[in-house]
Amino acid sequence: MSGHGDPIPMRARRSGPLQGVAEVPGDKSISHRALILGALAVGETRVSGLLEGQDVLDTAAAMRAFGAEAIQRGPGAWSVHGVGVGGFAEPDQVIDCGNSGTGVRLIMGSMATSPISATFTGDASLRKRPMGRVTDPLALFGAQAFGRQGGRLPMTVVGASNPVPVRYGVPMPSAQVKSAVLLAGLNAPGQTVVVEKEPTRDHTERMLRGFGAQVSVEDQAEGRTITLTGQPELRSQNVTVPRDPSSAAFPVCAALIVEGSDIIVPGVSQNPTRNGLYLTLAEMGADIEFRNPREEGGEPVADLRVRFSDLKGIEVPPERAASMIDEYPILSVVAACADGKTVMRGVKELRVKESDRIDAMARGLEACGVRVEEDEDTLTVHGMGAGGVTGGSICATRIDHRIAMSFLVLGLAAQQPVCIDDGGPIATSFPMFEPLMAGLGAQIARAER
């Protein structure tokens, strides 16, 4: 079942060459942060290029529930009138974050050092995901959390009345945990320090500086150390959201595996903490040209030209996982269409995403005729070469947008159509996926129930 209505079965068929321009939506991670920091700033923050998927719309609704004003002015254009650091009001309703682990964890952090309480819930997928990884460090500030067994939603967070700054070593590579702690540190006195052994996406640090917070980053013996000086007055900003590299991955990878394809994907974020997939694809032999590199909204971007390529399997190093954690499902599709074996190590974090993505991709690929091996921290795909995947199966999406889009991309290059049981979750991150792919020539359609 979809978390937002009845299931939407879909089917992808083998397609002719993909051609044209794929204007993918704004970056989801940056969109969440722009709304939250805009709500914590003083004055009006204007955001352009905001992703208007359901995950981000749920965060906008949450900011309104905490007393900020978040108004859509036009397509992708939003205005946020903030209440200042420590200015959140106690919401009078449950905060429903839908499918978004990023949304709920960052919002928990942003309110955890204010003397208010809030109750959070989400869809069936989000209610299965662990929140202790965030509520444990928030407890160090003085916040309390009361949820279901295993630290799961629904959960009530009681913010600290007299928060203290903390020093916290993140036990797993997680930008969500790091960001929640930094956001909590905004309303704590003194300096809050986060240490991560493996660098994760740094949008929060970049954007905090842009809004006027004092943030320093140093590489030390114990790891990457981020220091935030608490209780700043954040200044409203004009934020331009670059296009999402995780969303761009779907048309990019489709073009790589559909014979004869040649597409342009403009304005894609090239943040070095998010580019692991593109490094990996290059090592596999992908024909991707990065044109017109530039900076937009404090983030590096470039236009991509992508052409069908003869790809080879490789070993993906575990230290790359943090920079491409959301892209392993679509990478496993590319691996299935490559020659040779692709081994993805250090991916256990995929087990606790919107679904167990290792298991979901392994079972779906096997159903389509691909040999797969897995353990807790590794996924190995035995490639069948260009046009070699049999297909002809119905794959379970498990209320996971990236699983849904990945199997639809596979169907574009498989010998027989690939169906998915529910495309509804795609709207959480990429609401224009269907028309965008159709505009390139992809044979994707909704199926009869």
C-alpha positions in Angstrom: 0.0 0.0 0.0 1.0 3.6 -0.6 1.4 5.8 2.4 -0.7 8.4 0.6 -3.7 6.5 -0.9 -4.5 3.5 -2.9 -1.7 1.6 -4.7 -0.7 2.8 -8.2 0.6 -0.2 -10.2 3.0 0.8 -13.0 4.7 -0.9 -15.9 7.9 0.0 -17.8 8.7 -1.5 -21.2 11.8 -1.7 -23.3 12.3 1.8 -24.8 13.9 3.3 -27.8 16.7 5.8 -27.3 16.0 8.4 -24.7 16.5 12.0 -26.0 16.0 15.5 -24.7 16.5 17.6 -21.6 15.6 16.3 -18.1 14.9 19.2 -15.8 14.8 17.3 -12.5 13.3 18.9 -9.3 15.1 20.8 -6.6 17.3 19.0 -4.1 15.2 17.4 -1.4 17.8 17.7 1.4 18.4 21.4 0.7 14.6 22.0 0.4 14.0 20.6 3.9 16.8 22.7 5.4 15.7 25.9 3.7 12.3 25.7 5.2 13.5 24.8 8.7 16.3 27.5 8.8 13.9 30.0 7.3 11.5 29.3 10.1 14.3 29.8 12.7 15.5 33.0 11.1 14.3 36.6 11.7 12.4 38.1 8.8 11.4 36.7 5.4 13.4 34.0 3.6 12.6 33.6 -0.1 13.3 30.1 -1.6 13.3 29.4 -5.3 13.5 25.9 -6.9 12.0 24.3 -3.8 11.1 20.6 -4.3 7.3 20.4 -4.0 7.2 16.7 -3.3 5.1 15.4 -0.4 8.0 15.0 1.9 8.9 18.7 1.7 5.3 19.9 1.8 5.0 17.9 5.1 8.0 19.9 6.5 6.4 23.2 5.3 3.2 22.2 7.2 5.2 21.4 10.3 6.9 24.8 10.2 3.5 26.4 10.1 2.4 24.2 13.1 5.4 25.6 15.1 4.3 29.2 14.4 6.3 30.2 11.3 4.6 31.3 8.0 5.4 29.2 4.9 3.6 30.3 1.8 3.9 29.2 -1.8 4.3 32.2 -4.1 4.6 30.3 -7.4 6.0 27.0 -8.8 9.0 26.3 -6.6 8.9 29.8 -5.1 8.2 30.0 -1.4 8.3 32.7 1.3 9.1 31.8 5.0 8.5 34.3 7.8 10.6 33.0 10.6 10.1 33.2 14.4 13.8 33.3 15.4 16.0 30.8 17.2 14.1 29.5 20.3 10.9 31.1 19.0 8.9 27.9 18.1 5.4 27.8 19.6 4.0 24.5 20.8 1.9 22.9 18.1 -1.7 22.1 18.8 -1.8 19.1 16.5 0.3 16.0 15.8 3.1 16.6 13.3 2.7 14.2 10.4 6.0 13.8 8.5 4.6 11.4 6.0 7.4 9.3 4.5 10.3 11.6 5.4 13.0 10.4 7.8 15.0 13.5 7.0 12.0 15.7 7.8 11.1 14.2 11.1 14.6 13.9 12.4 15.6 17.5 11.5 12.4 18.9 12.9 12.9 17.0 16.2 16.4 18.5 16.4 15.1 22.0 15.7 12.6 22.0 18.5 14.4 19.8 21.1 16.1 22.8 22.9 12.9 24.9 23.2 10.6 24.4 26.3 7.7 22.9 24.2 6.4 19.5 23.4 5.4 18.0 20.1 4.1 14.6 18.9 5.4 13.2 15.6 4.0 10.4 13.4 4.3 9.3 9.8 3.2 6.7 7.3 3.5 3.0 7.8 7.1 3.0 6.4 8.3 5.9 8.6 6.7 4.4 11.7 9.0 1.4 11.3 12.2 3.5 11.2 14.5 3.9 14.3 14.4 7.3 16.0 16.7 6.5 18.9 19.7 7.5 16.8 18.4 11.0 17.0 16.6 11.1 20.4 19.6 9.7 22.2 21.9 12.7 21.4 19.0 15.1 21.9 18.6 13.7 25.4 22.1 15.0 26.1 20.8 18.6 25.6 18.0 17.8 28.2 15.2 16.8 25.8 13.0 13.7 26.5 11.3 11.4 24.0 8.4 9.0 24.6 7.6 6.6 21.7 6.7 3.1 20.8 8.9 0.1 21.6 12.2 0.3 19.8 12.2 4.1 19.7 9.6 4.3 16.9 6.8 6.7 16.0 4.4 7.9 17.1 6.6 9.8 19.5 6.4 12.8 21.8 9.5 15.0 22.2 9.6 17.3 25.3 12.1 20.0 24.6 14.7 21.0 27.2 13.8 24.0 29.4 17.5 24.7 30.2 19.5 23.1 27.4 23.2 22.6 27.7 25.7 22.3 24.8 27.0 18.9 23.9 29.9 17.2 22.2 28.7 14.2 20.3 30.5 11.6 18.2 28.0 10.3 15.5 28.2 6.4 15.8 27.2 5.8 12.1 27.6 7.9 9.0 24.3 9.9 9.0 23.7 13.5 7.9 20.3 13.3 9.5 21.8 12.7 13.0 24.5 15.2 12.6 22.0 17.9 11.4 19.6 17.2 14.2 22.3 17.8 16.7 23.5 21.0 15.1 19.9 22.3 14.8 19.4 21.5 18.5 22.6 23.3 19.3 21.3 26.5 17.8 19.2 27.2 21.0 21.8 25.9 23.5 24.4 28.3 25.0 28.1 27.9 24.3 29.5 25.6 21.6 28.0 22.3 20.4 30.4 20.0 18.7 29.7 17.1 16.4 32.4 14.6 15.3 31.8 12.2 12.4 34.3 9.5 11.5 33.1 9.5 7.8 32.1 12.8 6.2 28.4 13.0 5.2 26.5 15.5 3.1 27.3 19.0 4.4 24.2 21.0 3.4 23.4 21.9 7.0 26.8 23.4 7.7 26.8 25.3 4.5 23.3 26.7 5.0 23.9 27.5 8.7 26.8 29.7 7.6 24.6 31.3 5.0 22.0 32.2 7.6 24.7 33.8 9.8 25.6 31.1 12.3 29.2 30.7 13.4 30.2 27.2 12.2 33.7 25.8 11.9 34.8 22.5 10.3 38.2 20.9 11.0 39.7 17.5 10.1 41.1 16.1 13.3 42.5 12.8 14.4 39.1 11.7 15.8 37.3 12.7 12.6 35.6 15.6 10.9 34.7 18.0 13.7 31.9 20.6 13.3 31.7 23.3 16.0 28.6 25.5 16.2 28.3 28.6 18.5 24.8 28.6 20.0 22.1 31.2 20.3 22.9 33.2 17.1 20.3 35.5 15.4 19.8 33.9 12.1 19.3 36.3 9.2 16.7 35.7 6.6 18.1 34.7 3.2 17.3 34.3 -0.5 17.9 30.5 -1.1 18.3 29.0 -4.6 17.8 25.2 -4.4 20.0 23.4 -6.9 18.6 20.3 -8.8 18.7 17.1 -6.8 21.6 14.7 -7.7 19.6 11.8 -6.2 16.6 12.5 -8.5 18.9 13.2 -11.4 20.3 9.7 -10.9 17.2 8.1 -12.5 17.2 9.7 -15.9 21.0 9.6 -15.9 21.1 5.9 -15.2 18.2 5.2 -17.6 20.2 6.9 -20.4 23.3 4.9 -19.6 21.5 1.5 -20.0 19.0 2.3 -22.9 20.8 1.8 -26.1 21.3 5.0 -28.3 20.3 7.4 -25.5 21.7 10.9 -25.4 20.2 13.4 -22.8 21.0 16.6 -21.0 20.4 17.1 -17.3 20.9 20.8 -16.4 21.9 22.4 -13.1 22.6 19.3 -11.0 24.3 19.7 -7.6 27.9 18.6 -7.6 28.4 18.9 -3.9 31.4 16.6 -3.1 29.6 15.0 -0.2 26.9 13.8 -2.7 28.8 12.8 -5.8 29.7 9.2 -5.0 27.3 7.7 -7.6 28.8 9.8 -10.4 32.4 8.8 -9.4 31.2 5.2 -9.4 29.5 5.4 -12.8 32.7 7.0 -14.3 34.7 4.0 -13.0 32.2 1.7 -14.7 32.8 3.4 -18.0 29.8 5.8 -18.1 29.9 8.5 -20.8 28.9 11.5 -18.6 30.2 15.0 -19.5 30.1 17.7 -16.9 29.5 21.1 -18.6 29.4 24.7 -17.4 30.4 24.1 -13.7 29.3 27.0 -11.5 27.9 27.9 -8.1 24.3 28.5 -7.3 23.0 29.1 -3.8 26.3 28.3 -2.2 26.4 24.8 -3.9 28.5 23.7 -6.9 26.4 22.7 -9.9 26.9 21.5 -13.5 25.0 20.5 -16.6 25.3 16.8 -17.4 25.4 15.2 -20.9 24.8 11.5 -20.6 25.0 8.9 -23.4 24.4 5.1 -23.5 27.5 3.3 -22.4 29.0 -0.2 -22.3 29.5 -0.6 -18.6 31.6 -2.9 -16.5 31.2 -4.2 -13.0 33.5 -2.8 -10.3 34.0 -2.9 -6.5 32.5 0.2 -4.8 34.6 1.0 -1.7 32.8 1.2 1.6 34.2 4.7 2.4 32.1 6.0 -0.6 28.8 4.9 1.0 28.0 8.1 2.8 28.2 10.2 -0.4 25.8 8.0 -2.3 23.7 6.2 0.3 20.4 7.0 -1.5 21.7 5.9 -4.9 22.5 2.3 -4.3 19.1 1.0 -5.5 19.5 2.6 -8.9 23.2 1.7 -9.0 22.2 -2.0 -8.5 20.0 -1.6 -11.7 23.0 -0.2 -13.6 25.1 -3.1 -12.2 22.6 -5.6 -13.5 23.0 -4.1 -17.0 26.8 -4.1 -16.9 29.3 -6.8 -17.8 30.8 -8.5 -14.8 30.3 -8.4 -11.0 29.6 -5.2 -9.0 30.3 -5.4 -5.3 28.8 -2.7 -3.0 30.3 -2.8 0.4 29.6 -0.7 3.6 25.9 -0.4 2.8 24.2 -1.6 6.0 22.6 1.8 6.4 20.3 0.7 3.5 18.7 -1.7 5.9 17.0 1.1 7.9 15.9 3.5 5.1 12.3 3.8 3.9 12.6 0.0 3.5 15.3 -2.6 3.8 16.7 -1.5 0.4 19.2 -4.3 0.2 16.6 -6.9 0.6 14.1 -5.1 -1.7 16.5 -4.7 -4.6 17.9 -8.2 -4.2 14.5 -9.8 -4.3 13.3 -7.7 -7.2 16.4 -8.2 -9.3 16.3 -12.0 -8.7 12.7 -12.0 -9.9 13.9 -10.3 -13.1 16.6 -13.0 -13.7 19.6 -11.3 -12.1 21.9 -13.2 -9.7 22.4 -11.4 -6.5 24.3 -12.1 -3.3 24.0 -10.2 0.0 25.0 -10.0 3.6 24.3 -7.5 6.3 26.7 -4.9 4.9 27.2 -5.9 1.2 25.2 -6.3 -2.0 26.7 -8.0 -5.0 25.1 -7.9 -8.4 26.2 -10.2 -11.3 25.7 -8.1 -14.4 24.1 -9.5 -17.5 25.4 -7.0 -20.0 23.5 -4.5 -22.1 20.0 -5.8 -22.9 20.6 -9.0 -21.0 18.2 -8.6 -18.1 15.1 -10.8 -18.6 12.5 -8.8 -16.7 8.9 -9.9 -16.9 8.2 -9.7 -13.1 6.2 -7.6 -10.6 8.5 -6.0 -8.1 7.4 -4.9 -4.6 8.3 -1.3 -3.8 7.6 -1.5 0.0 6.3 2.1 0.2 9.8 3.3 -1.0 10.0 5.9 -3.7 13.6 4.9 -4.8 12.8 1.3 -5.1 9.8 2.1 -7.3 11.8 4.4 -9.6 14.7 2.0 -9.8 12.7 -0.9 -11.0 10.8 1.2 -13.6 14.2 2.3 -15.0 15.2 -1.4 -15.2 12.1 -2.1 -17.2 13.2 0.4 -19.9 16.2 -1.8 -20.7 14.9 -5.3 -19.9 13.7 -7.9 -22.4 10.3 -8.1 -20.9 8.3 -5.4 -19.1 9.0 -4.8 -15.4 6.0 -3.9 -13.2 5.8 -2.4 -9.7 3.0 -2.9 -7.3 2.8 0.7 -6.2 4.2 3.9 -7.8 2.4 6.2 -5.3 5.5 6.8 -3.1 7.3 8.4 -6.0 5.4 11.6 -5.3 7.2 12.0 -2.0 10.5 13.0 -3.8 9.9 13.3 -7.5 6.3 14.2 -8.4 7.2 15.0 -12.0 9.0 11.6 -12.6 6.3 10.2 -15.0 6.0 13.2 -17.4 9.7 13.9 -17.3 10.6 10.4 -18.3 7.8 10.3 -20.9 9.3 13.5 -22.4 12.5 11.6 -22.9 10.8 8.8 -24.7 10.5 6.3 -21.8 7.8 3.7 -22.0 6.4 4.0 -18.5 2.6 3.8 -17.8 0.2 3.2 -15.0 -1.2 -0.3 -15.1 -4.7 -1.5 -14.5 -5.4 -2.8 -11.0 
